[in-house]
């Protein structure tokens, strides 16, 4: 009998074991978020400062993930040029993977998916602001593994409003992934400057 598993119930160990997934801690594996990033205009920095101020003004209270998407994620994707052609955004996209050797089907829904042709350019998983952003990693990795793209890297973004982290997955041969450093709105200055620069960088890479 086939067992149905919800992606939201997976932990990181489950994903690694079921999909033979390995983490790469070598900084050269996920070099796309490092180095020289696209420069931001003064207007973009002003927008990001306003986004940070607005979010922190009500972040002392429990926030639903939909509020986080509206207040932080949506403006970031707009400023990065990921909410316009040739990219195609989708929300709550259902996905599933059947594991024949385990008689299991894993199902879930991607919070936000940014598509370019058949490549899943950015997979985004949001969590409530009370949760550590790493709580989103098992689901994000599962969704990235279900992508039809096998030759090119797939990039993911995890956020809980206060914290943001990027993930890169390579599926060909043995699947493996790497993480960026953690960015936080609680840090001095504004880490959203770097987050937006990385999103612009990934956009350019996908369009190459």
C-alpha positions, 0 to 999 in steps of 0.5 A, a space after each residue: 500500500 502506498 503511503 502518502 506523506 506531506 512535505 510539511 512533515 519532512 525533516 532535513 534527515 528525511 529529505 537527505 535519506 530519501 533522496 541521497 542528498 548531500 550538503 556541500 560546505 565548500 564555499 566555492 560550490 555556492 559562489 553565486 551569492 558571493 563576490 561582486 553583486 550588481 550595484 543598487 540605485 539610491 532609490 532602491 536603497 530607500 525602498 529597502 530601508 522603508 521595507 526594513 522599517 515597516 517590517 520591524 515596526 510590527 515584528 514584535 507580534 506574531 505575523 502570519 507568513 502571508 503578511 511576510 510575503 506581502 511586506 518583505 517578499 513581494 517588494 524584493 521580487 519586484 525590485 529584482 525584476 523577477 515579477 515580469 517577463 520572461 519570468 512567470 511567478 506562480 503561487 501554491 504550486 502543487 508538486 509530488 514525488 513518488 518513491 517506488 522503492 519506498 512505496 511512498 508519495 510525497 506531496 506539497 505546495 510551493 509558496 512562490 515559484 519563479 519560472 523561466 522556461 522549464 527552469 525553476 529559477 527561484 523556489 521560495 518557502 516562507 515561515 512565520 516570524 516566530 520560526 527559525 528560517 532553517 525550518 523551511 529548509 526541508 520543504 525548500 529542498 524537496 520542492 527543488 528536487 521535484 523541479 524538471 530541471 536536471 542539468 542547471 542549478 536551482 536556487 531557493 530563498 527561505 525567509 521568515 521576515 526577519 531572516 533570509 537565507 539562499 540555497 543552491 541545489 544541483 541534481 545531476 549525478 548525486 544531488 547536493 546543495 549548499 547554503 548562503 550565510 544568514 541575512 537578518 533585518 536585526 543586523 546593523 545596517 540593512 542586509 536587504 541590500 545584499 539580498 536584493 543584489 543576490 536576487 539580481 545576480 541570480 536573475 542574470 545567471 538564469 537569463 544567460 
